[in-house]
Amino acid sequence: MIEFKVNQKTCIKCGQCSSDCPAQIITMEDGCPSVTQENEANCYKCQHCLAICPTASISILGYDPVNSLSLKDKLPDSSQMELLIKGRRAVRKYKPENLEPNVMMKLIEVACYAPTGRNARQVRFTVVDNRARLIEIRDEMMAKLVKISSANGFPAGMEFFTNYVNQWEEAGTDFIFRGAPHFLVVSAPKNIVTPVEDCLIALTTFELYAQTLGIATVWDGLAKFVICEMLPEFKIRLGIPEDHVVGYAMAFGKPAVYYSRTTQHEPAGVHIVN
């Protein structure tokens, strides 16, 4: 049951919910929107009907429109978005303290609004929310990587890890998590239509929102290599489901370095199709 409900007292019978329904299951019966029982199974659960209704007259899936945020005159303008996107930096120096739990949960709560293929919404956020725990995990990883390096060396294509391991042994350089107090892995079931793409979109959303809270991030490809290629037992250690594909990983926390301006790039490569 999708619980499609219409407040007859406030509905103005504009038909926007019907015309905008991607699944085309909302019909206007006697001027009022409705969904037949046989059509409910075809609902995308996208909530377009709830979002588009100008009088907040439609509820669906048990969600009441009064609990949604109003968009009118509240979206950031283009210059603010430009600054946010161009000002993004990969940060590799962090303060040692943990983020507040409510901030951590807010980051995840907003990131889960990222779009997914076919509205699957099955991205899983695996979070290390405590610096002490992340240090413990890092030390376990490093001990195993040192052992690999000392024995037969790293497999073909991963030889560059030797230099990183040497830096760890000589100076204690944390090349895996860059000293960040927190770590995030996004994964999704292998059998959905776009598991990796869904994860990357979610992580991008996470990163952009994090900036607005003064939280720094770094896309952590080295950690992904370790977890997925060299030490897959850490998928179990982190609690990532066996049937999930890891999209990517990110380290994050309060920055210990701040940037004063955007950088400058060469123009994008563009091809206009005639």
Secondary structure, 3 states (H helix, E strand, C coil): CCCCEECCCCCCCCCHHHHHCCCCCCEEECCEEECCHHHHHHCCCCCHHHHHCCCCCEEECCECHHHCCCCCCCCCCHHHHHHHHHCCCECCCECCCCCCHHHHHHHHHHHCCCCCHHHCCCCEEEEECCHHHHHHHHHHHHHHHHHHHHCCCCCCCCCCHHHHHHHHHHHCCCCCCCCCCEEEEEEEECCCCCHHHHHHHHHHHHHHHHHHCCCEEEECHHHHHHHHHHCCHHHHHCCCCCCEEEEEEEEEECECCCCCCCCCCCCCCCCCCC
